[in-house]
Amino acid sequence: MDTSQMKAEFLKTSTGIQVGDSNAPVQLIELINVRCPFCRQWFEETNDLLMTYVTDGKLCRTIKLFDKEKPGLKPGNVMHRYISKQDGLLAITQLNSIYETQDEWGNLADLTDIAEFAEERLALSEDYQPEMVEIITNEATKANIPFIPTMIINDTIFDQKITLEALKTLIEK
């Protein structure tokens, strides 16, 4: 991923779902869309490791649910409305369920069916915050972030292709 035109300084840890102590020494920003298979890959491959650092007080994750207008990602925009914005640990549990069932809800033809899936199958309640959606979209536009997933630790921008060893090195340095 070419990150040369991206500007991490426009992405704030104050907007998004906070997972962990906001005063942790390492701050990770994750821009994701839950319909994206690469975002799912990132979550599945790194969540256990990241949550160990969160539990140890070394890392705070700021998850930014990035609504995209690409037709294939619009189902994710609907599902974003059903993820807790106030409780980071609950959001992680919800993300796990959402990614486990992504192949089912992600291919539903009607966006209304996705909302029903979230409510009926996953037992999620709507927590839609349009002002947060707008802020995240504006931040990503200013930061010139075209791709998801995009992650940032300090000024290092990377995607899901990072190895676990390289991720550990970024967190521990």
N, C-alpha and C positions, 0 to 999 in steps of 0.2 A: 504494500500500500504506500503510495506516495503521500507523505505528510508535509511536504515542503511548503504548501500553500495554506496549511491549517494553522489556526492561531488559538492555542489552548487557553490563553488568558481571558478569552471571552466566555468561557464556560465556568459557571460559579457552582460551588459545592452547596450553596444555600438553597438552590432550586432543584427539586427532585426528591426521590425517596431516600431517606437517610437510613443506612444500616450500620449501626455501630456508633461509637462515641465520636461526636463531631470534632472533638479535640485530639483525636488519635494522631500520632505523628505522621502517618501516611494517609493521603487522601486519594481515593480512586474514583474517577468519574466514568460511568458506563452509559453510552448512548445506545439504546437498543429498541427494536420493534419486535414484539413477541411472535409475529408471524414469520420472521426471517429465520431460515434454517441455520444460518451462520451464528445468529444470536443464541439460538438454542444450543448449538455446539459449544459456544463460549460458556454458557451457563452450566451445561452438563459436565464439561471438562474442568472447570475452575471453581465452581461454587463451594465444594468441600474445603478446598485449600483456602479460599478467600474467607470463608466463615471461621476457620481456625484462627486466622489473623484478627478477624473482628472480635471473636471471643476473648482473645488474648489482649485486646485493647490496642493493638498495633495498627489497625486499619479501619477507616471509615469508608464505606461504599456510598456513593451518590448515584443512584440509578435514575437515569433520565429516559422516560418512555417517549420515544421520538416518533410522533405521528408523521407518516409519509403518505404522499398522494399517489405513489405508484400503485396501480390496481392490485397487484399481488400482495401488497402490504396493508391495504385498507382493512382486511379482517383484524389485523393486529391493532389498528387504531381503535376498533370497537372493543376488543378485549382489554386494552389499556384502561378503559373506563371502570373496569371491575377489579383493579388492583389497588390495595390500600395505599394511600399516600401518606398516612400518619404513622403507621406501625411497620417499620422496616422488616422485622422478623416475620410478621404475618405476610408481608409482601413476598418474602423469599419463599415461604410455604406455598403461596398462591402461584408464584412463577413456576415452581416445581410442577404443580398440577397442570398449569396451562401448557408448559412445554411437553409434559407426558402425553397430553391429549391433542397436541398441535396438528397431527395428521387428520384428526377427526373434525375439529371445528374449523381448521384453516381452509378446508376445501368446501365449506358450506356455501351454497350459491347466493344466499340472501344475507345481508348484514344483520337483519333482524334475527335470523336464525342463530347467529353467533352470540348475540345478547341473550337469547333464550338458553343457549348452551351454557353460557357463563352462569346464569341464574339457576337453571334447573339441574344441570349435570354436575357443575362444579360448586354449586351452592355459594356463589359469590354475590356480594351486594355492590351496587353501583356506587362508585366514589369518583364521579366525574368532576374535574376541576379545570374548566376551560382556560382560566387565567394561567395555570401552570403549563398547559399545553402550548399556549401562546408564548410564554417566556422561554420555554425550552426550544421551540422552533426559532425564535429570534436569536437566541444564543448560538444555536447550531449554524444559522445563516451567517451571523457575524464571524463566527469561528471558521467558516468555510468547511464545514463537515458534511461531505456529500454521502458518505457510506456508513452503513451500520453492519456489524457493531463497530464502534470506535471507542477506545478506552484511553484514558489519560492518567498517568501518575506523575505528579509534578509537571514537568514540561515534556515528558516522553509520551508520544502518541503511538498507539499500536492497535492491532486488530486481533481477531480470534486465532490467528496463526502463531501467536507467541507461544513458545514452549513453556511448560511449567517451571523449568529451571530458570529461564530468563525472567519469568514473572516473579519468582521467589527472589531473584537477585534485585529486581527493581524495588520490591517491597522492603527488602532488608538493607538496602544501601543508605 
